[in-house]
Amino acid sequence: MHVSIADDMKKRFHAACAIRGLKMSQVVVEMIEQWLKVDDASASAIEPGESVTTSKVTRSQWGDSINV
């Protein structure tokens, strides 16, 4: 998977992961897993034809474990 993000965001993410002793890929996998759990839980509330985006996920749904 290749993801394009701004250099500043990548640097901040890298630094936050390094401070915690984590690899960026570990954190990305965890965030995707958490997003999928939220998506699975809310899938029944989605109207046919409606797209699923992160704008539907609030910070409280993500939880504190991904604050990087």
C-alpha positions as CSV (number, residue, x, y, z in Angstrom):
1,M,0.0,0.0,0.0
2,H,1.3,3.5,-0.9
3,V,-0.2,6.5,0.8
4,S,0.6,10.1,-0.2
5,I,0.7,12.6,2.7
6,A,2.3,15.9,3.3
7,D,5.9,15.9,4.4
8,D,5.2,17.7,7.6
9,M,2.5,15.2,8.6
10,K,4.8,12.3,7.8
11,K,7.6,13.9,9.9
12,R,5.2,14.5,12.8
13,F,3.8,10.9,12.6
14,H,7.3,9.4,12.4
15,A,8.4,11.4,15.4
16,A,5.4,10.5,17.5
17,C,5.9,6.8,16.6
18,A,9.6,7.0,17.4
19,I,9.0,8.5,20.8
20,R,6.7,5.6,21.6
21,G,9.1,3.0,20.2
22,L,6.7,2.0,17.5
23,K,7.1,1.5,13.8
24,M,4.8,3.6,11.6
25,S,3.5,0.5,9.9
26,Q,2.4,-0.9,13.3
27,V,0.4,2.2,14.1
28,V,-1.2,2.4,10.6
29,V,-2.3,-1.3,10.9
30,E,-3.8,-0.6,14.3
31,M,-5.6,2.5,13.0
32,I,-7.0,0.5,10.0
33,E,-8.2,-2.3,12.3
34,Q,-9.9,0.2,14.6
35,W,-11.5,2.0,11.7
36,L,-12.8,-1.3,10.3
37,K,-14.3,-2.2,13.7
38,V,-16.1,1.2,13.8
39,D,-17.1,0.8,10.2
40,D,-18.5,-2.7,10.8
41,A,-20.5,-1.4,13.8
42,S,-22.0,1.4,11.8
43,A,-22.5,-0.4,8.5
44,S,-26.1,-1.2,9.3
45,A,-26.8,2.6,9.6
46,I,-25.5,3.4,6.2
47,E,-28.1,4.2,3.5
48,P,-27.8,2.3,0.2
49,G,-25.4,4.1,-2.1
50,E,-23.9,6.2,0.7
51,S,-20.1,6.3,0.9
52,V,-18.2,5.4,4.0
53,T,-15.6,8.0,4.9
54,T,-13.6,8.9,8.0
55,S,-15.8,12.0,8.3
56,K,-18.4,9.7,9.8
57,V,-16.0,8.6,12.5
58,T,-15.6,10.8,15.5
59,R,-12.5,11.1,17.6
60,S,-14.3,9.4,20.5
61,Q,-15.0,6.4,18.3
62,W,-11.2,6.0,17.5
63,G,-10.3,5.9,21.2
64,D,-7.2,7.1,22.9
65,S,-4.9,4.2,21.8
66,I,-4.2,5.8,18.4
67,N,-3.2,9.3,19.6
68,V,0.1,9.7,17.9
